[in-house]
């Protein structure tokens, strides 16, 4: 089997758990996911099967869209609802919606994030969460990420526990920590905060409308996968002729075309069939294959 399974990951499962379950359902070992989702997060997790595992890096590198809820007034050590409370500052009054909108606008575009302490990012060969569990001090790295869209949805003030929640939809680049975004927005509003809920509604080309659940999969007699080319639809296309097709099948380099595609990696297609993914050679005179799908 070769193709992409647009899985809706349920809460309570790791991305690796999902891969293992798909392997059993499809009776194949060649399966890979395209971007880790925490166990408490549900949402779109494209799973690559067979030859489609060759495009995992290209799918992982795509933009993602989330619907998140931030709680203002309480900070946790993990920056989300699973952690221990480390700071609290009661809200005397509701933060006006206009104030939230103004702060959200400041986070659009390229921003700098400090990687959360509870993450798998390595520093000096050791994962950050290992430092956290051992109560060891460590300098956390910072990274640049892009917030393409950030849209306010709703807000609600709780007089009972003197906190306020607000929800938003965000489309962002690979490597963006939504829990850190929630914390940073709350800080800008003058309060501690954390991410209290998260759903990923889109990953690259795949959205909620494309998704299928494990419950649905288990009811199917024949599971149909989406074509590999749907996973790289964000890459530009270079159409080739039959002679070029033969060279591509052999993994050969080709002269740089007059109209070089704009994306760093691009699809090589013949009659709408995906043959390979190519990119510019270091010599600037040729293009070479990154992945080949024809034999």
Secondary structure, 3 states (H helix, E strand, C coil): CCEEEEEEECCCCCHHHHHHHHHHHHCCCCEEECCCCCCCCEEEEEEEEHHHHHHHHHHHCCCEEEEEEEEECEEECCCECCCCEEEECCCCCCCCHHHHHHHHHCCCEEEEEECCCCCCCEECCEEHHHHHHCCCCCCCCEEEEEEEEEEEEEEEEECCCCEEEEEEEEEECCCCCHHHHHHHHHHHCCCCEEEEEEEEEEECCEEHHHCECHHHHCCCCCCCCECHHHHHCCCEEEECCHHHHHHHHCCCCEECCCCCCCCCEEEEEECCEEEEEEEECCCCCEEEEEEECCC
